[in-house]
Amino acid sequence: MNKIKTILETQNFIVLDGGLASALEERGFDLNTALWSAEILANHPAAIQQVHYDYFQAGADIAISASYQASFEGFAAAGKGEAEIIELLQLSVDLTKRARIQFWQNTTQSGKRIYPLVAASVGPYGAYLADGSEYRGDYGLSVAELKNFHRKRLAVLVAAKPDLLAVETIPSQKEAQALLELLAEAHPKQMAWMSFSCRNERQISDGTTWEELLPMLNAATQIVAVGANCTKPKYISGIISNIRANSKKPIIVYPNRGEDWDAEQHCWIPNEPSAAIDHLLEEWIALGAKLIGGCCRTNFETIRKIRHILQV
């Protein structure tokens, strides 16, 4: 049986890491560029590795690589050649692996924790656009065009040998279809989770309902977990319930802090008060969530609290 599926079957809960960009910003890095955290990957890789290490220390069982905003098109627009782009994509996975080794050598918890996993982030087409469309999904591209965008980057990330892919913040059914087809055609042995940005409890960002979306995910044997990320915490309970009603796959949730993204100003705008993840965690567990962490604007303290509450 695949290692990832075995872990999912044998562990009660799995703790994800928190926001990479949030942690970098807290340490003084300016991410207000089209490349976002991929800018730091190119110029300050040691800082990326340290964030991964610190999330492992905080309690994360899985660290997600700094490749969310990293694409051939985005790096090319910043003046980088193809060979350097390939090196940077591979580096994003390698830094996460190095942090894992460093953590495991230093930890006193090896008898209580699973050996941490490395997930290579596969962000949506909208991340490359840097216009907030990963929260809308209104690209106007065909499935074939979306497959062409993802093909080369996916091949490089798979070749870097992560434990699994974090196909995340997917806003549309069409992009989900493109990625599922590409995985099946080009990388049939690669396991992945797929998580979506959502507009509410019932719909992902493009308006597709979970009832409409989940049949193709249920049929995809490479998808080991489904869920939502970079979505407001107030929607997560309903999302879990809607997924559980339509799927038997493990559920993954790692919401943001509940704010709205201003694509023009490249910043998060405070919204109505939102309950913190740790205040909602037990409800999410009772509803069926298995993999839980944080996304944008969450940090090391978020993950420490999740780890403490789960007591795993």
Disulfide bonds with the S-S distance in Angstrom:
none
